[in-house]
């Protein structure tokens, strides 16, 4: 393992912020869809380290950004491929509790 692996997470988190902001603003640039395609590719054929980087580094960043915005930005979830949607939902459920698998359900979960 490289000593600077943590920098990978910083970089992918920055990509997550930028990707979500571009997507939420309706940016028509082809790279926005390319990122969705790359996410699905990694979660389909990537090794454990690459998949973890996407889920922990990118998805956690995007979910935090999306959670704080208006609910219409939940459409990000609908653009994910099947493996990406499963990993996305598993991450939400892991943080928020069984049966909470979407941003909208997360937002409506009773607060303690």
MMTF fields as JSON, N, C-alpha, C and O atoms, coordinates in Angstrom:
{
  "mmtfVersion": "1.0.0",
  "mmtfProducer": "UNKNOWN",
  "numBonds": 447,
  "numAtoms": 448,
  "numGroups": 112,
  "numChains": 1,
  "numModels": 1,
  "chainsPerModel": [1],
  "groupsPerChain": [112],
  "chainIdList": ["A"],
  "bondAtomList": [4, 2, 8, 6, 12, 10, 16, 14, 20, 18, 24, 22, 28, 26, 32, 30, 36, 34, 40, 38, 44, 42, 48, 46, 52, 50, 56, 54, 60, 58, 64, 62, 68, 66, 72, 70, 76, 74, 80, 78, 84, 82, 88, 86, 92, 90, 96, 94, 100, 98, 104, 102, 108, 106, 112, 110, 116, 114, 120, 118, 124, 122, 128, 126, 132, 130, 136, 134, 140, 138, 144, 142, 148, 146, 152, 150, 156, 154, 160, 158, 164, 162, 168, 166, 172, 170, 176, 174, 180, 178, 184, 182, 188, 186, 192, 190, 196, 194, 200, 198, 204, 202, 208, 206, 212, 210, 216, 214, 220, 218, 224, 222, 228, 226, 232, 230, 236, 234, 240, 238, 244, 242, 248, 246, 252, 250, 256, 254, 260, 258, 264, 262, 268, 266, 272, 270, 276, 274, 280, 278, 284, 282, 288, 286, 292, 290, 296, 294, 300, 298, 304, 302, 308, 306, 312, 310, 316, 314, 320, 318, 324, 322, 328, 326, 332, 330, 336, 334, 340, 338, 344, 342, 348, 346, 352, 350, 356, 354, 360, 358, 364, 362, 368, 366, 372, 370, 376, 374, 380, 378, 384, 382, 388, 386, 392, 390, 396, 394, 400, 398, 404, 402, 408, 406, 412, 410, 416, 414, 420, 418, 424, 422, 428, 426, 432, 430, 436, 434, 440, 438, 444, 442],
  "bondOrderList": [1, 1, 1, 1, 1, 1, 1, 1, 1, 1, 1, 1, 1, 1, 1, 1, 1, 1, 1, 1, 1, 1, 1, 1, 1, 1, 1, 1, 1, 1, 1, 1, 1, 1, 1, 1, 1, 1, 1, 1, 1, 1, 1, 1, 1, 1, 1, 1, 1, 1, 1, 1, 1, 1, 1, 1, 1, 1, 1, 1, 1, 1, 1, 1, 1, 1, 1, 1, 1, 1, 1, 1, 1, 1, 1, 1, 1, 1, 1, 1, 1, 1, 1, 1, 1, 1, 1, 1, 1, 1, 1, 1, 1, 1, 1, 1, 1, 1, 1, 1, 1, 1, 1, 1, 1, 1, 1, 1, 1, 1, 1],
  "groupList": [{"groupName": "UNK", "atomNameList": ["N", "CA", "C", "O"], "elementList": ["N", "C", "C", "O"], "formalChargeList": [0, 0, 0, 0], "bondAtomList": [1, 0, 2, 1, 3, 2], "bondOrderList": [1, 1, 2], "singleLetterCode": "X", "chemCompType": "L-PEPTIDE LINKING"}],
  "groupTypeList": [0, 0, 0, 0, 0, 0, 0, 0, 0, 0, 0, 0, 0, 0, 0, 0, 0, 0, 0, 0, 0, 0, 0, 0, 0, 0, 0, 0, 0, 0, 0, 0, 0, 0, 0, 0, 0, 0, 0, 0, 0, 0, 0, 0, 0, 0, 0, 0, 0, 0, 0, 0, 0, 0, 0, 0, 0, 0, 0, 0, 0, 0, 0, 0, 0, 0, 0, 0, 0, 0, 0, 0, 0, 0, 0, 0, 0, 0, 0, 0, 0, 0, 0, 0, 0, 0, 0, 0, 0, 0, 0, 0, 0, 0, 0, 0, 0, 0, 0, 0, 0, 0, 0, 0, 0, 0, 0, 0, 0, 0, 0, 0],
  "groupIdList": [1, 2, 3, 4, 5, 6, 7, 8, 9, 10, 11, 12, 13, 14, 15, 16, 17, 18, 19, 20, 21, 22, 23, 24, 25, 26, 27, 28, 29, 30, 31, 32, 33, 34, 35, 36, 37, 38, 39, 40, 41, 42, 43, 44, 45, 46, 47, 48, 49, 50, 51, 52, 53, 54, 55, 56, 57, 58, 59, 60, 61, 62, 63, 64, 65, 66, 67, 68, 69, 70, 71, 72, 73, 74, 75, 76, 77, 78, 79, 80, 81, 82, 83, 84, 85, 86, 87, 88, 89, 90, 91, 92, 93, 94, 95, 96, 97, 98, 99, 100, 101, 102, 103, 104, 105, 106, 107, 108, 109, 110, 111, 112],
  "secStructList": [7, 7, 6, 6, 2, 2, 2, 2, 2, 2, 2, 2, 2, 2, 2, 2, 2, 2, 2, 2, 2, 2, 2, 2, 6, 6, 7, 7, 7, 2, 2, 2, 2, 2, 2, 2, 2, 2, 2, 2, 2, 2, 2, 2, 2, 7, 7, 2, 2, 2, 2, 2, 0, 0, 0, 0, 0, 0, 0, 2, 2, 2, 2, 2, 2, 2, 2, 6, 1, 7, 4, 4, 4, 4, 2, 2, 2, 2, 6, 1, 7, 2, 2, 2, 2, 2, 2, 2, 2, 2, 2, 2, 2, 2, 2, 2, 7, 6, 6, 7, 7, 1, 2, 2, 2, 2, 2, 2, 1, 7, 7, 7],
  "xCoordList": [0.821, 0.0, 0.864, 1.874, 0.478, 1.223, 0.999, -0.067, 1.99, 1.891, 0.923, 0.377, 0.702, -0.156, -1.553, -2.213, -2.015, -3.326, -4.431, -5.401, -4.309, -5.351, -5.583, -6.685, -4.547, -4.728, -5.733, -6.413, -5.827, -6.821, -8.226, -9.064, -8.483, -9.801, -10.078, -11.212, -9.065, -9.223, -9.572, -10.469, -8.867, -9.118, -10.483, -11.172, -10.886, -12.187, -13.321, -14.393, -13.095, -14.11, -14.299, -15.426, -13.209, -13.31, -14.067, -14.893, -13.789, -14.547, -16.024, -16.882, -16.326, -17.72, -18.426, -19.546, -17.773, -18.366, -18.631, -19.715, -17.643, -17.77, -18.802, -19.57, -18.81, -19.767, -21.191, -22.059, -21.431, -22.783, -23.198, -24.324, -22.321, -22.658, -22.982, -23.946, -22.184, -22.448, -23.765, -24.572, -23.988, -25.228, -26.431, -27.404, -26.374, -27.509, -27.828, -28.977, -26.821, -27.054, -27.515, -27.833, -27.551, -27.996, -26.916, -27.216, -25.678, -24.558, -24.677, -24.795, -24.649, -24.795, -23.477, -23.474, -22.367, -21.072, -21.039, -21.539, -20.46, -20.406, -19.723, -20.043, -18.797, -18.077, -19.0, -18.686, -20.139, -21.06, -21.573, -21.566, -22.012, -22.451, -21.266, -21.4, -20.122, -18.933, -18.586, -18.147, -18.779, -18.494, -19.478, -19.073, -20.772, -21.737, -21.32, -21.393, -20.883, -20.453, -19.215, -19.125, -18.267, -17.047, -17.364, -16.781, -18.273, -18.692, -19.244, -18.851, -20.143, -20.748, -19.683, -19.707, -18.767, -17.699, -16.863, -16.601, -16.446, -15.629, -16.398, -15.837, -17.677, -18.457, -18.863, -19.38, -18.632, -18.906, -17.65, -17.703, -16.531, -15.327, -14.107, -13.066, -14.21, -13.053, -12.707, -13.537, -11.463, -11.057, -11.623, -12.228, -11.422, -11.993, -11.538, -12.333, -10.264, -9.742, -10.414, -10.778, -10.576, -11.219, -12.689, -13.197, -13.369, -14.781, -14.939, -15.854, -14.061, -14.121, -13.87, -14.507, -12.949, -12.662, -13.91, -14.206, -14.637, -15.861, -16.937, -17.56, -17.152, -18.239, -17.912, -18.711, -16.752, -16.407, -15.99, -16.384, -15.207, -14.717, -15.708, -15.932, -16.299, -17.183, -18.621, -19.212, -19.198, -20.608, -20.881, -21.893, -20.0, -20.252, -20.256, -21.066, -19.373, -19.327, -20.607, -21.232, -20.991, -22.192, -23.44, -24.3, -23.545, -24.725, -24.818, -25.911, -23.704, -23.736, -24.14, -24.922, -23.631, -24.024, -25.506, -26.233, -25.944, -27.329, -28.308, -29.395, -27.944, -28.824, -29.151, -30.252, -28.205, -28.361, -29.101, -29.409, -29.386, -30.028, -31.516, -32.041, -32.168, -33.597, -33.858, -33.045, -34.971, -35.226, -35.216, -35.029, -35.409, -35.387, -34.016, -33.896, -32.982, -31.671, -31.507, -30.434, -32.567, -32.538, -32.496, -32.288, -32.691, -32.639, -31.248, -31.087, -30.247, -28.894, -28.944, -28.313, -29.698, -29.831, -30.351, -29.932, -31.256, -31.872, -30.914, -31.166, -29.832, -28.864, -27.804, -27.025, -27.773, -26.783, -27.177, -28.361, -26.177, -26.412, -26.807, -26.798, -27.152, -27.655, -26.673, -27.079, -25.403, -24.431, -24.175, -23.97, -24.189, -24.001, -25.179, -24.986, -26.397, -27.578, -27.557, -27.923, -27.13, -27.063, -26.035, -26.317, -24.851, -23.804, -24.236, -23.97, -24.899, -25.412, -26.409, -26.31, -27.362, -28.403, -27.814, -28.214, -26.87, -26.218, -25.488, -25.51, -24.852, -24.136, -25.108, -24.864, -26.2, -27.197, -27.719, -27.8, -28.072, -28.621, -27.596, -27.956, -26.337, -25.297, -25.143, -24.83, -25.359, -25.225, -26.505, -26.448, -27.663, -28.911, -29.844, -30.734, -29.674, -30.512, -31.235, -31.439, -31.612, -32.248, -33.492, -34.332, -33.586, -34.734, -34.619, -35.459, -33.605, -33.388, -32.385, -31.181, -32.892, -32.028, -32.046, -31.422, -32.751, -32.769, -32.611, -32.82, -32.247, -32.128, -33.467, -33.53, -34.523, -35.829, -36.267, -36.828, -36.018, -36.354, -35.473, -35.935, -34.226, -33.293, -33.783, -33.756, -34.231, -34.696, -35.943, -36.138, -36.771, -38.034, -37.914, -38.876, -36.745, -36.536, -36.702, -36.12, -37.481, -37.641, -36.276, -35.445, -36.08, -34.834, -34.945, -35.995, -33.841, -33.881, -34.007, -34.052],
  "yCoordList": [-1.19, 0.0, 1.252, 1.314, 2.222, 3.48, 4.263, 4.18, 5.008, 5.822, 6.981, 7.491, 7.404, 8.576, 8.186, 8.978, 6.993, 6.533, 7.49, 7.669, 8.102, 9.014, 10.148, 10.694, 10.525, 11.593, 11.191, 12.046, 9.894, 9.419, 9.81, 10.197, 9.71, 10.024, 11.517, 11.933, 12.312, 13.768, 14.139, 14.949, 13.55, 13.845, 13.384, 14.113, 12.187, 11.689, 12.44, 12.604, 12.899, 13.718, 15.033, 15.501, 15.619, 16.864, 16.603, 17.418, 15.477, 15.107, 14.968, 15.427, 14.338, 14.178, 15.523, 15.699, 16.469, 17.812, 18.45, 18.976, 18.397, 19.042, 18.335, 18.982, 17.01, 16.269, 16.565, 16.832, 16.518, 16.801, 18.225, 18.447, 19.182, 20.581, 20.748, 21.427, 20.135, 20.231, 19.557, 20.115, 18.365, 17.647, 18.436, 18.613, 18.909, 19.615, 20.91, 21.351, 21.516, 22.771, 22.528, 23.473, 21.257, 20.941, 21.079, 21.231, 21.03, 21.155, 20.119, 18.925, 20.568, 19.631, 19.012, 18.255, 19.317, 18.823, 17.294, 16.675, 16.696, 15.228, 14.57, 13.428, 15.255, 14.634, 14.268, 13.373, 14.955, 14.647, 13.213, 12.444, 12.856, 11.475, 10.513, 9.376, 10.965, 10.105, 9.673, 8.542, 10.557, 10.194, 9.121, 8.158, 9.273, 8.222, 6.885, 5.845, 6.92, 5.694, 5.096, 3.88, 5.945, 5.458, 4.862, 3.848, 5.478, 4.942, 3.528, 2.605, 3.371, 2.057, 1.042, -0.108, 1.464, 0.567, 0.084, -1.112, 1.003, 0.635, -0.299, -1.27, -0.01, -0.845, -2.182, -3.061, -2.332, -3.592, -4.456, -5.662, -3.851, -4.645, -4.233, -4.883, -3.191, -2.72, -3.636, -4.417, -3.529, -4.319, -3.675, -2.604, -4.329, -3.848, -2.43, -1.618, -2.136, -0.804, 0.27, 1.331, 0.002, 0.977, 1.153, 2.274, 0.053, 0.148, 0.911, 1.723, 0.658, 1.372, 2.863, 3.693, 3.199, 4.603, 5.302, 6.429, 4.648, 5.242, 5.365, 6.417, 4.306, 4.322, 5.265, 6.136, 5.089, 5.883, 7.3, 8.26, 7.44, 8.757, 9.604, 10.769, 9.014, 9.797, 9.79, 10.857, 8.624, 8.558, 9.256, 9.943, 9.092, 9.784, 11.29, 11.994, 11.786, 13.222, 13.668, 14.647, 12.962, 13.336, 13.239, 14.118, 12.179, 12.042, 13.182, 13.688, 13.595, 14.728, 16.007, 16.786, 16.246, 17.423, 17.358, 18.341, 16.199, 16.048, 16.135, 16.693, 15.6, 15.623, 17.059, 17.342, 17.944, 19.343, 20.211, 21.367, 19.682, 20.476, 20.174, 19.374, 20.827, 20.604, 19.187, 18.631, 18.6, 17.189, 16.858, 15.695, 17.825, 17.478, 16.984, 16.378, 17.229, 16.735, 15.256, 14.688, 14.633, 13.187, 12.474, 11.263, 13.215, 12.624, 12.093, 11.313, 12.505, 11.952, 10.431, 9.718, 9.949, 8.501, 7.793, 6.676, 8.435, 7.798, 7.689, 6.916, 8.441, 8.389, 7.316, 7.034, 6.719, 5.686, 4.375, 4.063, 3.621, 2.3, 1.32, 1.687, 0.088, -0.87, -1.193, -1.248, -1.405, -1.686, -0.442, -0.532, 0.703, 1.965, 2.243, 2.678, 1.997, 2.222, 1.332, 1.773, 0.083, -0.825, -0.342, -0.299, 0.022, 0.509, 1.804, 1.999, 2.683, 3.946, 3.667, 4.239, 2.788, 2.457, 1.731, 1.989, 0.826, 0.124, 1.107, 0.955, 2.099, 3.102, 3.91, 4.113, 4.369, 5.125, 4.266, 4.723, 3.028, 2.138, 1.877, 1.795, 1.75, 1.518, 2.671, 2.458, 3.875, 5.059, 5.392, 5.937, 5.072, 5.602, 4.561, 4.914, 3.292, 2.252, 1.43, 1.859, 0.247, -0.699, -0.113, 0.503, -0.323, 0.129, 1.552, 1.979, 2.288, 3.66, 3.542, 3.431, 3.567, 3.292, 4.383, 4.233, 5.475, 6.597, 7.906, 7.954, 8.94, 10.249, 10.729, 11.29, 10.518, 11.003, 10.292, 10.923, 8.989, 8.26, 8.73, 8.841, 9.002, 9.497, 10.831, 11.045, 11.726, 13.044, 12.952, 13.769, 11.961, 11.859, 10.97, 10.813, 10.391, 9.55, 10.42, 11.502, 9.96, 10.735, 10.982, 10.081, 12.204, 12.566, 12.217, 12.409, 11.698, 11.337, 12.55, 12.412],
  "zCoordList": [0.0, 0.0, 0.0, 0.7, -0.762, -0.797, 0.486, 1.096, 0.883, 2.097, 1.912, 2.891, 0.671, 0.431, -0.043, -0.716, 0.292, -0.148, 0.278, -0.459, 1.438, 1.912, 0.937, 0.881, 0.147, -0.831, -1.903, -2.471, -2.183, -3.148, -2.683, -3.498, -1.388, -0.841, -0.886, -1.124, -0.664, -0.771, -2.211, -2.448, -3.161, -4.574, -5.038, -5.752, -4.644, -5.098, -4.417, -4.999, -3.188, -2.518, -3.272, -3.435, -3.725, -4.511, -5.811, -6.223, -6.454, -7.658, -7.316, -8.07, -6.181, -5.765, -5.606, -6.085, -4.935, -4.776, -6.139, -6.392, -6.996, -8.313, -9.194, -9.907, -9.136, -9.953, -9.511, -10.341, -8.213, -7.734, -8.071, -8.514, -7.871, -8.18, -9.662, -10.016, -10.521, -11.963, -12.311, -13.055, -11.781, -12.052, -11.554, -12.288, -10.32, -9.713, -10.447, -10.463, -11.05, -11.774, -13.204, -13.926, -13.619, -14.976, -16.022, -17.206, -15.61, -16.542, -17.659, -17.384, -18.924, -20.045, -20.52, -21.49, -19.861, -20.321, -20.299, -19.36, -21.317, -21.396, -20.201, -19.873, -19.547, -18.433, -17.276, -16.492, -17.163, -16.068, -16.225, -15.264, -17.419, -17.669, -17.628, -17.175, -18.096, -18.071, -16.648, -16.436, -15.676, -14.286, -13.821, -13.17, -14.148, -13.802, -14.415, -13.76, -15.672, -16.352, -15.681, -15.512, -15.301, -14.643, -13.272, -12.887, -12.543, -11.24, -11.418, -10.704, -12.36, -12.59, -13.013, -12.575, -13.851, -14.303, -13.118, -12.988, -12.262, -11.104, -10.177, -9.67, -9.955, -9.048, -9.676, -8.986, -10.96, -11.647, -11.765, -11.525, -12.13, -12.395, -11.581, -11.67, -10.806, -10.035, -8.877, -8.412, -8.418, -7.253, -5.983, -6.037, -4.859, -3.594, -3.252, -2.781, -3.488, -3.156, -4.009, -3.501, -5.284, -6.174, -5.812, -5.801, -5.518, -5.137, -3.831, -3.693, -2.877, -1.602, -1.796, -1.147, -2.682, -2.972, -3.505, -3.107, -4.396, -4.94, -3.861, -3.72, -3.11, -2.124, -0.966, -0.623, -0.374, 0.807, 0.422, 1.083, -0.627, -0.998, -1.768, -1.44, -2.793, -3.66, -3.163, -2.999, -2.919, -2.526, -1.199, -1.064, -0.222, 1.053, 0.852, 1.456, 0.02, -0.269, -0.967, -0.558, -2.005, -2.766, -1.889, -1.937, -1.091, -0.234, 0.763, 1.016, 1.331, 2.258, 1.55, 2.095, 0.352, -0.415, -0.789, -0.649, -1.263, -1.71, -0.544, -0.693, 0.594, 1.763, 2.169, 2.641, 1.985, 2.407, 1.386, 1.675, 0.22, -0.823, -0.88, -0.106, -1.804, -1.965, -2.458, -3.197, -2.063, -2.412, -3.893, -4.25, -4.762, -6.184, -6.621, -7.686, -5.826, -6.202, -5.886, -6.093, -5.385, -5.201, -6.552, -6.612, -7.617, -8.957, -9.28, -10.219, -8.516, -8.695, -8.585, -9.365, -7.613, -7.411, -8.656, -8.959, -9.372, -10.533, -11.712, -12.636, -11.699, -12.795, -12.596, -13.506, -11.414, -11.134, -11.81, -11.944, -12.23, -12.792, -11.696, -10.521, -12.045, -11.055, -9.927, -8.767, -10.236, -9.179, -8.33, -7.12, -8.977, -8.258, -7.334, -6.199, -7.809, -6.973, -5.74, -4.65, -5.9, -4.755, -3.743, -2.546, -4.211, -3.305, -2.619, -1.434, -3.359, -2.826, -1.701, -0.615, -1.972, -0.989, 0.221, 1.357, -0.02, 1.087, 2.003, 3.225, 1.421, 2.217, 3.07, 4.259, 2.481, 3.248, 4.392, 5.532, 4.087, 5.099, 6.212, 7.386, 5.836, 6.827, 7.804, 8.975, 7.334, 8.191, 8.944, 10.047, 8.365, 8.927, 9.515, 10.29, 9.176, 9.758, 8.714, 7.578, 9.128, 8.228, 7.578, 8.235, 6.27, 5.509, 4.978, 4.187, 5.394, 4.905, 3.759, 3.989, 2.513, 1.366, 0.305, -0.745, 0.564, -0.379, 0.399, 1.611, -0.309, 0.335, 0.871, 1.964, 0.124, 0.586, 1.861, 2.758, 1.953, 3.177, 4.33, 5.466, 4.04, 5.055, 5.621, 6.833, 4.733, 5.173, 6.061, 6.962, 5.798, 6.554, 7.78, 8.532, 7.986, 9.171, 10.423, 10.504, 11.384, 12.624, 13.28, 13.386, 13.705, 14.38, 15.86, 16.473, 16.438, 17.866, 18.764, 19.986]
}
